């Protein structure tokens, strides 16, 4: 199930994630936000000082050029997470192909 995500910190990013049915966007984003890899794709690096927020938004909020970060965030999870967190993120983000 394709989800359009809005992530806001000092600015706002819109991106898509292909998530498994019933996967919890809040859980996935909470875990990914703590990784270095997440900051390469989305973030101003101000998460410690500025409250950030994310939400599932209607597809019409996204532009045609918004990125799909499903595969990139799966790679971050494989590289930087372990245990339950790694399993949860990899189960939630649908593998392509």
Jmol script that loads the backbone (N, CA, C; Angstrom):
load data "model"
ATOM      1  N   UNK A   1       0.845  -1.158   0.000  1.00  0.00           N
ATOM      2  CA  UNK A   1       0.000   0.000   0.000  1.00  0.00           C
ATOM      3  C   UNK A   1       0.902   1.236   0.000  1.00  0.00           C
ATOM      4  N   UNK A   2       0.753   2.035  -1.019  1.00  0.00           N
ATOM      5  CA  UNK A   2       1.556   3.243  -1.160  1.00  0.00           C
ATOM      6  C   UNK A   2       1.045   4.300  -0.194  1.00  0.00           C
ATOM      7  N   UNK A   3       1.964   4.852   0.607  1.00  0.00           N
ATOM      8  CA  UNK A   3       1.602   5.940   1.521  1.00  0.00           C
ATOM      9  C   UNK A   3       2.385   7.178   1.128  1.00  0.00           C
ATOM     10  N   UNK A   4       1.696   8.289   1.080  1.00  0.00           N
ATOM     11  CA  UNK A   4       2.337   9.575   0.864  1.00  0.00           C
ATOM     12  C   UNK A   4       2.627  10.148   2.245  1.00  0.00           C
ATOM     13  N   UNK A   5       3.877  10.526   2.460  1.00  0.00           N
ATOM     14  CA  UNK A   5       4.310  10.973   3.783  1.00  0.00           C
ATOM     15  C   UNK A   5       4.779  12.422   3.706  1.00  0.00           C
ATOM     16  N   UNK A   6       4.395  13.187   4.724  1.00  0.00           N
ATOM     17  CA  UNK A   6       4.908  14.540   4.883  1.00  0.00           C
ATOM     18  C   UNK A   6       5.758  14.529   6.149  1.00  0.00           C
ATOM     19  N   UNK A   7       7.031  14.912   6.027  1.00  0.00           N
ATOM     20  CA  UNK A   7       7.953  14.987   7.165  1.00  0.00           C
ATOM     21  C   UNK A   7       8.369  16.435   7.321  1.00  0.00           C
ATOM     22  N   UNK A   8       8.160  16.985   8.502  1.00  0.00           N
ATOM     23  CA  UNK A   8       8.489  18.396   8.737  1.00  0.00           C
ATOM     24  C   UNK A   8       9.470  18.526   9.882  1.00  0.00           C
ATOM     25  N   UNK A   9      10.422  19.386   9.669  1.00  0.00           N
ATOM     26  CA  UNK A   9      11.383  19.747  10.702  1.00  0.00           C
ATOM     27  C   UNK A   9      11.542  21.256  10.581  1.00  0.00           C
ATOM     28  N   UNK A  10      12.652  21.743  10.056  1.00  0.00           N
ATOM     29  CA  UNK A  10      12.751  23.174   9.777  1.00  0.00           C
ATOM     30  C   UNK A  10      12.174  23.476   8.398  1.00  0.00           C
ATOM     31  N   UNK A  11      12.003  22.454   7.596  1.00  0.00           N
ATOM     32  CA  UNK A  11      11.310  22.540   6.317  1.00  0.00           C
ATOM     33  C   UNK A  11      10.514  21.257   6.143  1.00  0.00           C
ATOM     34  N   UNK A  12       9.832  21.110   5.033  1.00  0.00           N
ATOM     35  CA  UNK A  12       8.952  19.959   4.842  1.00  0.00           C
ATOM     36  C   UNK A  12       9.359  19.171   3.605  1.00  0.00           C
ATOM     37  N   UNK A  13       9.374  17.846   3.742  1.00  0.00           N
ATOM     38  CA  UNK A  13       9.622  16.927   2.638  1.00  0.00           C
ATOM     39  C   UNK A  13       8.361  16.109   2.403  1.00  0.00           C
ATOM     40  N   UNK A  14       8.109  15.778   1.144  1.00  0.00           N
ATOM     41  CA  UNK A  14       7.041  14.844   0.793  1.00  0.00           C
ATOM     42  C   UNK A  14       7.697  13.677   0.082  1.00  0.00           C
ATOM     43  N   UNK A  15       7.324  12.473   0.477  1.00  0.00           N
ATOM     44  CA  UNK A  15       7.857  11.289  -0.180  1.00  0.00           C
ATOM     45  C   UNK A  15       6.867  10.150  -0.032  1.00  0.00           C
ATOM     46  N   UNK A  16       7.060   9.116  -0.847  1.00  0.00           N
ATOM     47  CA  UNK A  16       6.203   7.935  -0.812  1.00  0.00           C
ATOM     48  C   UNK A  16       6.929   6.789  -0.141  1.00  0.00           C
ATOM     49  N   UNK A  17       6.151   5.932   0.500  1.00  0.00           N
ATOM     50  CA  UNK A  17       6.646   4.666   1.040  1.00  0.00           C
ATOM     51  C   UNK A  17       5.659   3.585   0.650  1.00  0.00           C
ATOM     52  N   UNK A  18       6.160   2.466   0.178  1.00  0.00           N
ATOM     53  CA  UNK A  18       5.317   1.316  -0.130  1.00  0.00           C
ATOM     54  C   UNK A  18       5.303   0.442   1.115  1.00  0.00           C
ATOM     55  N   UNK A  19       4.191   0.479   1.847  1.00  0.00           N
ATOM     56  CA  UNK A  19       4.118  -0.188   3.147  1.00  0.00           C
ATOM     57  C   UNK A  19       3.173  -1.381   3.103  1.00  0.00           C
ATOM     58  N   UNK A  20       3.502  -2.387   3.894  1.00  0.00           N
ATOM     59  CA  UNK A  20       2.667  -3.568   4.013  1.00  0.00           C
ATOM     60  C   UNK A  20       1.331  -3.195   4.655  1.00  0.00           C
ATOM     61  N   UNK A  21       0.308  -3.923   4.314  1.00  0.00           N
ATOM     62  CA  UNK A  21      -1.013  -3.714   4.910  1.00  0.00           C
ATOM     63  C   UNK A  21      -0.908  -3.812   6.430  1.00  0.00           C
ATOM     64  N   UNK A  22      -1.436  -2.840   7.132  1.00  0.00           N
ATOM     65  CA  UNK A  22      -1.426  -2.849   8.588  1.00  0.00           C
ATOM     66  C   UNK A  22      -0.150  -2.334   9.234  1.00  0.00           C
ATOM     67  N   UNK A  23       0.860  -1.992   8.428  1.00  0.00           N
ATOM     68  CA  UNK A  23       2.109  -1.465   8.987  1.00  0.00           C
ATOM     69  C   UNK A  23       1.857  -0.094   9.600  1.00  0.00           C
ATOM     70  N   UNK A  24       2.571   0.202  10.663  1.00  0.00           N
ATOM     71  CA  UNK A  24       2.378   1.443  11.420  1.00  0.00           C
ATOM     72  C   UNK A  24       3.435   2.476  11.022  1.00  0.00           C
ATOM     73  N   UNK A  25       2.995   3.526  10.338  1.00  0.00           N
ATOM     74  CA  UNK A  25       3.907   4.579   9.878  1.00  0.00           C
ATOM     75  C   UNK A  25       4.656   5.216  11.051  1.00  0.00           C
ATOM     76  N   UNK A  26       3.972   5.444  12.173  1.00  0.00           N
ATOM     77  CA  UNK A  26       4.623   6.064  13.332  1.00  0.00           C
ATOM     78  C   UNK A  26       5.765   5.210  13.858  1.00  0.00           C
ATOM     79  N   UNK A  27       5.571   3.906  13.949  1.00  0.00           N
ATOM     80  CA  UNK A  27       6.641   3.011  14.420  1.00  0.00           C
ATOM     81  C   UNK A  27       7.833   3.044  13.473  1.00  0.00           C
ATOM     82  N   UNK A  28       7.556   2.929  12.187  1.00  0.00           N
ATOM     83  CA  UNK A  28       8.627   2.901  11.186  1.00  0.00           C
ATOM     84  C   UNK A  28       9.421   4.202  11.211  1.00  0.00           C
ATOM     85  N   UNK A  29       8.729   5.327  11.188  1.00  0.00           N
ATOM     86  CA  UNK A  29       9.418   6.614  11.163  1.00  0.00           C
ATOM     87  C   UNK A  29      10.180   6.879  12.462  1.00  0.00           C
ATOM     88  N   UNK A  30       9.635   6.468  13.587  1.00  0.00           N
ATOM     89  CA  UNK A  30      10.323   6.662  14.876  1.00  0.00           C
ATOM     90  C   UNK A  30      11.655   5.936  14.903  1.00  0.00           C
ATOM     91  N   UNK A  31      11.667   4.719  14.376  1.00  0.00           N
ATOM     92  CA  UNK A  31      12.903   3.930  14.358  1.00  0.00           C
ATOM     93  C   UNK A  31      13.880   4.489  13.329  1.00  0.00           C
ATOM     94  N   UNK A  32      13.409   4.757  12.122  1.00  0.00           N
ATOM     95  CA  UNK A  32      14.296   5.259  11.072  1.00  0.00           C
ATOM     96  C   UNK A  32      14.892   6.617  11.416  1.00  0.00           C
ATOM     97  N   UNK A  33      14.140   7.454  12.079  1.00  0.00           N
ATOM     98  CA  UNK A  33      14.610   8.796  12.421  1.00  0.00           C
ATOM     99  C   UNK A  33      15.880   8.757  13.277  1.00  0.00           C
ATOM    100  N   UNK A  34      16.116   7.682  13.978  1.00  0.00           N
ATOM    101  CA  UNK A  34      17.295   7.560  14.819  1.00  0.00           C
ATOM    102  C   UNK A  34      18.522   7.040  14.097  1.00  0.00           C
ATOM    103  N   UNK A  35      18.452   6.861  12.777  1.00  0.00           N
ATOM    104  CA  UNK A  35      19.593   6.313  12.036  1.00  0.00           C
ATOM    105  C   UNK A  35      20.320   7.412  11.257  1.00  0.00           C
ATOM    106  N   UNK A  36      21.604   7.192  11.029  1.00  0.00           N
ATOM    107  CA  UNK A  36      22.376   8.132  10.212  1.00  0.00           C
ATOM    108  C   UNK A  36      21.878   8.142   8.773  1.00  0.00           C
ATOM    109  N   UNK A  37      21.516   6.977   8.261  1.00  0.00           N
ATOM    110  CA  UNK A  37      21.063   6.873   6.878  1.00  0.00           C
ATOM    111  C   UNK A  37      19.829   7.705   6.600  1.00  0.00           C
ATOM    112  N   UNK A  38      18.944   7.810   7.568  1.00  0.00           N
ATOM    113  CA  UNK A  38      17.728   8.617   7.403  1.00  0.00           C
ATOM    114  C   UNK A  38      18.093  10.059   7.075  1.00  0.00           C
ATOM    115  N   UNK A  39      19.112  10.575   7.744  1.00  0.00           N
ATOM    116  CA  UNK A  39      19.504  11.968   7.556  1.00  0.00           C
ATOM    117  C   UNK A  39      20.112  12.242   6.186  1.00  0.00           C
ATOM    118  N   UNK A  40      20.539  11.212   5.490  1.00  0.00           N
ATOM    119  CA  UNK A  40      21.057  11.417   4.136  1.00  0.00           C
ATOM    120  C   UNK A  40      19.939  11.725   3.151  1.00  0.00           C
ATOM    121  N   UNK A  41      18.743  11.220   3.444  1.00  0.00           N
ATOM    122  CA  UNK A  41      17.620  11.392   2.526  1.00  0.00           C
ATOM    123  C   UNK A  41      16.669  12.508   2.949  1.00  0.00           C
ATOM    124  N   UNK A  42      16.378  12.573   4.237  1.00  0.00           N
ATOM    125  CA  UNK A  42      15.365  13.502   4.730  1.00  0.00           C
ATOM    126  C   UNK A  42      15.818  14.027   6.076  1.00  0.00           C
ATOM    127  N   UNK A  43      16.009  15.298   6.213  1.00  0.00           N
ATOM    128  CA  UNK A  43      16.275  15.891   7.521  1.00  0.00           C
ATOM    129  C   UNK A  43      17.215  17.073   7.371  1.00  0.00           C
ATOM    130  N   UNK A  44      17.083  18.000   8.254  1.00  0.00           N
ATOM    131  CA  UNK A  44      17.994  19.141   8.316  1.00  0.00           C
ATOM    132  C   UNK A  44      19.088  18.906   9.341  1.00  0.00           C
ATOM    133  N   UNK A  45      19.054  17.750  10.000  1.00  0.00           N
ATOM    134  CA  UNK A  45      20.026  17.478  11.048  1.00  0.00           C
ATOM    135  C   UNK A  45      19.751  18.276  12.307  1.00  0.00           C
ATOM    136  N   UNK A  46      18.531  18.728  12.470  1.00  0.00           N
ATOM    137  CA  UNK A  46      18.167  19.555  13.621  1.00  0.00           C
ATOM    138  C   UNK A  46      17.232  18.816  14.565  1.00  0.00           C
ATOM    139  N   UNK A  47      17.057  17.515  14.380  1.00  0.00           N
ATOM    140  CA  UNK A  47      16.068  16.755  15.147  1.00  0.00           C
ATOM    141  C   UNK A  47      16.261  16.850  16.650  1.00  0.00           C
ATOM    142  N   UNK A  48      17.486  17.044  17.087  1.00  0.00           N
ATOM    143  CA  UNK A  48      17.726  17.133  18.517  1.00  0.00           C
ATOM    144  C   UNK A  48      17.211  18.458  19.085  1.00  0.00           C
ATOM    145  N   UNK A  49      17.302  19.524  18.289  1.00  0.00           N
ATOM    146  CA  UNK A  49      16.921  20.843  18.773  1.00  0.00           C
ATOM    147  C   UNK A  49      15.503  21.241  18.401  1.00  0.00           C
ATOM    148  N   UNK A  50      15.003  20.725  17.309  1.00  0.00           N
ATOM    149  CA  UNK A  50      13.696  21.144  16.793  1.00  0.00           C
ATOM    150  C   UNK A  50      12.788  19.927  16.703  1.00  0.00           C
ATOM    151  N   UNK A  51      11.585  20.097  17.172  1.00  0.00           N
ATOM    152  CA  UNK A  51      10.621  18.999  17.107  1.00  0.00           C
ATOM    153  C   UNK A  51      10.272  18.712  15.652  1.00  0.00           C
ATOM    154  N   UNK A  52      10.290  17.450  15.294  1.00  0.00           N
ATOM    155  CA  UNK A  52       9.909  17.073  13.948  1.00  0.00           C
ATOM    156  C   UNK A  52       8.578  16.346  14.004  1.00  0.00           C
ATOM    157  N   UNK A  53       7.962  16.212  12.856  1.00  0.00           N
ATOM    158  CA  UNK A  53       6.645  15.614  12.783  1.00  0.00           C
ATOM    159  C   UNK A  53       6.488  14.937  11.428  1.00  0.00           C
ATOM    160  N   UNK A  54       5.734  13.861  11.386  1.00  0.00           N
ATOM    161  CA  UNK A  54       5.417  13.215  10.123  1.00  0.00           C
ATOM    162  C   UNK A  54       3.974  12.802  10.141  1.00  0.00           C
ATOM    163  N   UNK A  55       3.420  12.671   8.955  1.00  0.00           N
ATOM    164  CA  UNK A  55       2.039  12.220   8.855  1.00  0.00           C
ATOM    165  C   UNK A  55       1.782  11.632   7.482  1.00  0.00           C
ATOM    166  N   UNK A  56       0.792  10.772   7.443  1.00  0.00           N
ATOM    167  CA  UNK A  56       0.302  10.191   6.209  1.00  0.00           C
ATOM    168  C   UNK A  56      -0.632  11.229   5.601  1.00  0.00           C
ATOM    169  N   UNK A  57      -0.387  11.631   4.368  1.00  0.00           N
ATOM    170  CA  UNK A  57      -1.204  12.678   3.745  1.00  0.00           C
ATOM    171  C   UNK A  57      -1.831  12.150   2.464  1.00  0.00           C
ATOM    172  N   UNK A  58      -2.803  12.874   1.997  1.00  0.00           N
ATOM    173  CA  UNK A  58      -3.476  12.534   0.753  1.00  0.00           C
ATOM    174  C   UNK A  58      -2.484  12.615  -0.404  1.00  0.00           C
ATOM    175  N   UNK A  59      -2.651  11.752  -1.390  1.00  0.00           N
ATOM    176  CA  UNK A  59      -1.737  11.735  -2.541  1.00  0.00           C
ATOM    177  C   UNK A  59      -1.697  13.074  -3.259  1.00  0.00           C
ATOM    178  N   UNK A  60      -2.793  13.847  -3.219  1.00  0.00           N
ATOM    179  CA  UNK A  60      -2.772  15.113  -3.945  1.00  0.00           C
ATOM    180  C   UNK A  60      -1.889  16.165  -3.278  1.00  0.00           C
ATOM    181  N   UNK A  61      -1.380  15.897  -2.086  1.00  0.00           N
ATOM    182  CA  UNK A  61      -0.406  16.798  -1.450  1.00  0.00           C
ATOM    183  C   UNK A  61       0.968  16.611  -2.083  1.00  0.00           C
ATOM    184  N   UNK A  62       1.203  15.449  -2.639  1.00  0.00           N
ATOM    185  CA  UNK A  62       2.493  15.134  -3.246  1.00  0.00           C
ATOM    186  C   UNK A  62       2.541  15.613  -4.691  1.00  0.00           C
ATOM    187  N   UNK A  63       3.724  15.994  -5.113  1.00  0.00           N
ATOM    188  CA  UNK A  63       3.920  16.333  -6.512  1.00  0.00           C
ATOM    189  C   UNK A  63       4.378  15.104  -7.278  1.00  0.00           C
ATOM    190  N   UNK A  64       4.368  15.198  -8.592  1.00  0.00           N
ATOM    191  CA  UNK A  64       4.786  14.068  -9.426  1.00  0.00           C
ATOM    192  C   UNK A  64       6.257  13.729  -9.243  1.00  0.00           C
ATOM    193  N   UNK A  65       7.045  14.696  -8.804  1.00  0.00           N
ATOM    194  CA  UNK A  65       8.479  14.477  -8.674  1.00  0.00           C
ATOM    195  C   UNK A  65       8.906  14.058  -7.263  1.00  0.00           C
ATOM    196  N   UNK A  66       7.956  13.789  -6.372  1.00  0.00           N
ATOM    197  CA  UNK A  66       8.314  13.357  -5.018  1.00  0.00           C
ATOM    198  C   UNK A  66       8.911  11.963  -5.058  1.00  0.00           C
ATOM    199  N   UNK A  67       9.912  11.761  -4.252  1.00  0.00           N
ATOM    200  CA  UNK A  67      10.668  10.514  -4.255  1.00  0.00           C
ATOM    201  C   UNK A  67       9.944   9.399  -3.521  1.00  0.00           C
ATOM    202  N   UNK A  68      10.233   8.179  -3.942  1.00  0.00           N
ATOM    203  CA  UNK A  68       9.801   6.989  -3.212  1.00  0.00           C
ATOM    204  C   UNK A  68      11.052   6.483  -2.496  1.00  0.00           C
ATOM    205  N   UNK A  69      11.031   6.514  -1.169  1.00  0.00           N
ATOM    206  CA  UNK A  69      12.200   6.144  -0.378  1.00  0.00           C
ATOM    207  C   UNK A  69      12.109   4.728   0.203  1.00  0.00           C
ATOM    208  N   UNK A  70      11.191   3.916  -0.308  1.00  0.00           N
ATOM    209  CA  UNK A  70      11.010   2.576   0.254  1.00  0.00           C
ATOM    210  C   UNK A  70      12.313   1.779   0.230  1.00  0.00           C
ATOM    211  N   UNK A  71      12.924   1.650  -0.923  1.00  0.00           N
ATOM    212  CA  UNK A  71      14.147   0.840  -1.039  1.00  0.00           C
ATOM    213  C   UNK A  71      15.302   1.456  -0.247  1.00  0.00           C
ATOM    214  N   UNK A  72      15.426   2.769  -0.289  1.00  0.00           N
ATOM    215  CA  UNK A  72      16.504   3.440   0.436  1.00  0.00           C
ATOM    216  C   UNK A  72      16.374   3.203   1.941  1.00  0.00           C
ATOM    217  N   UNK A  73      15.152   3.298   2.463  1.00  0.00           N
ATOM    218  CA  UNK A  73      14.945   3.096   3.900  1.00  0.00           C
ATOM    219  C   UNK A  73      15.078   1.629   4.282  1.00  0.00           C
ATOM    220  N   UNK A  74      14.768   0.704   3.361  1.00  0.00           N
ATOM    221  CA  UNK A  74      15.029  -0.719   3.622  1.00  0.00           C
ATOM    222  C   UNK A  74      16.538  -0.945   3.759  1.00  0.00           C
ATOM    223  N   UNK A  75      17.322  -0.311   2.893  1.00  0.00           N
ATOM    224  CA  UNK A  75      18.779  -0.441   2.961  1.00  0.00           C
ATOM    225  C   UNK A  75      19.324   0.135   4.262  1.00  0.00           C
ATOM    226  N   UNK A  76      18.775   1.262   4.702  1.00  0.00           N
ATOM    227  CA  UNK A  76      19.178   1.857   5.976  1.00  0.00           C
ATOM    228  C   UNK A  76      18.908   0.868   7.109  1.00  0.00           C
ATOM    229  N   UNK A  77      17.723   0.254   7.100  1.00  0.00           N
ATOM    230  CA  UNK A  77      17.362  -0.711   8.141  1.00  0.00           C
ATOM    231  C   UNK A  77      18.312  -1.905   8.132  1.00  0.00           C
ATOM    232  N   UNK A  78      18.623  -2.424   6.948  1.00  0.00           N
ATOM    233  CA  UNK A  78      19.534  -3.575   6.852  1.00  0.00           C
ATOM    234  C   UNK A  78      20.930  -3.231   7.347  1.00  0.00           C
ATOM    235  N   UNK A  79      21.369  -2.019   7.081  1.00  0.00           N
ATOM    236  CA  UNK A  79      22.727  -1.601   7.422  1.00  0.00           C
ATOM    237  C   UNK A  79      22.857  -1.148   8.884  1.00  0.00           C
ATOM    238  N   UNK A  80      21.839  -0.467   9.420  1.00  0.00           N
ATOM    239  CA  UNK A  80      22.011   0.207  10.703  1.00  0.00           C
ATOM    240  C   UNK A  80      21.177  -0.327  11.864  1.00  0.00           C
ATOM    241  N   UNK A  81      20.191  -1.143  11.578  1.00  0.00           N
ATOM    242  CA  UNK A  81      19.326  -1.632  12.660  1.00  0.00           C
ATOM    243  C   UNK A  81      19.576  -3.109  12.922  1.00  0.00           C
ATOM    244  N   UNK A  82      19.144  -3.559  14.094  1.00  0.00           N
ATOM    245  CA  UNK A  82      19.197  -4.983  14.383  1.00  0.00           C
ATOM    246  C   UNK A  82      18.006  -5.372  15.253  1.00  0.00           C
ATOM    247  N   UNK A  83      17.861  -6.651  15.469  1.00  0.00           N
ATOM    248  CA  UNK A  83      16.812  -7.154  16.343  1.00  0.00           C
ATOM    249  C   UNK A  83      15.406  -6.811  15.887  1.00  0.00           C
ATOM    250  N   UNK A  84      14.545  -6.520  16.864  1.00  0.00           N
ATOM    251  CA  UNK A  84      13.123  -6.264  16.605  1.00  0.00           C
ATOM    252  C   UNK A  84      12.906  -5.044  15.719  1.00  0.00           C
ATOM    253  N   UNK A  85      13.710  -4.005  15.925  1.00  0.00           N
ATOM    254  CA  UNK A  85      13.535  -2.798  15.115  1.00  0.00           C
ATOM    255  C   UNK A  85      13.813  -3.077  13.644  1.00  0.00           C
ATOM    256  N   UNK A  86      14.871  -3.799  13.369  1.00  0.00           N
ATOM    257  CA  UNK A  86      15.218  -4.142  11.987  1.00  0.00           C
ATOM    258  C   UNK A  86      14.110  -4.971  11.356  1.00  0.00           C
ATOM    259  N   UNK A  87      13.650  -5.981  12.070  1.00  0.00           N
ATOM    260  CA  UNK A  87      12.579  -6.850  11.569  1.00  0.00           C
ATOM    261  C   UNK A  87      11.300  -6.050  11.308  1.00  0.00           C
ATOM    262  N   UNK A  88      10.945  -5.163  12.219  1.00  0.00           N
ATOM    263  CA  UNK A  88       9.725  -4.372  12.079  1.00  0.00           C
ATOM    264  C   UNK A  88       9.778  -3.488  10.838  1.00  0.00           C
ATOM    265  N   UNK A  89      10.889  -2.781  10.639  1.00  0.00           N
ATOM    266  CA  UNK A  89      11.000  -1.889   9.483  1.00  0.00           C
ATOM    267  C   UNK A  89      11.007  -2.685   8.183  1.00  0.00           C
ATOM    268  N   UNK A  90      11.774  -3.773   8.134  1.00  0.00           N
ATOM    269  CA  UNK A  90      11.834  -4.572   6.906  1.00  0.00           C
ATOM    270  C   UNK A  90      10.498  -5.232   6.599  1.00  0.00           C
ATOM    271  N   UNK A  91       9.740  -5.590   7.619  1.00  0.00           N
ATOM    272  CA  UNK A  91       8.410  -6.176   7.413  1.00  0.00           C
ATOM    273  C   UNK A  91       7.408  -5.123   6.949  1.00  0.00           C
ATOM    274  N   UNK A  92       7.584  -3.903   7.407  1.00  0.00           N
ATOM    275  CA  UNK A  92       6.647  -2.830   7.090  1.00  0.00           C
ATOM    276  C   UNK A  92       6.856  -2.255   5.689  1.00  0.00           C
ATOM    277  N   UNK A  93       8.109  -2.188   5.244  1.00  0.00           N
ATOM    278  CA  UNK A  93       8.412  -1.610   3.934  1.00  0.00           C
ATOM    279  C   UNK A  93       8.499  -2.722   2.893  1.00  0.00           C
ATOM    280  N   UNK A  94       7.639  -2.661   1.901  1.00  0.00           N
ATOM    281  CA  UNK A  94       7.510  -3.716   0.898  1.00  0.00           C
ATOM    282  C   UNK A  94       8.717  -3.724  -0.035  1.00  0.00           C
ATOM    283  N   UNK A  95       9.325  -4.890  -0.158  1.00  0.00           N
ATOM    284  CA  UNK A  95      10.482  -5.055  -1.044  1.00  0.00           C
ATOM    285  C   UNK A  95      10.021  -5.053  -2.495  1.00  0.00           C
ATOM    286  N   UNK A  96      10.717  -4.322  -3.321  1.00  0.00           N
ATOM    287  CA  UNK A  96      10.377  -4.254  -4.751  1.00  0.00           C
ATOM    288  C   UNK A  96      10.806  -5.542  -5.457  1.00  0.00           C
ATOM    289  N   UNK A  97      10.060  -5.851  -6.492  1.00  0.00           N
ATOM    290  CA  UNK A  97      10.444  -6.960  -7.352  1.00  0.00           C
ATOM    291  C   UNK A  97      10.066  -8.236  -6.806  1.00  0.00           C
TER     292      UNK A  97
END
end "model"
wireframe off; spacefill off
backbone 0.3
color backbone group
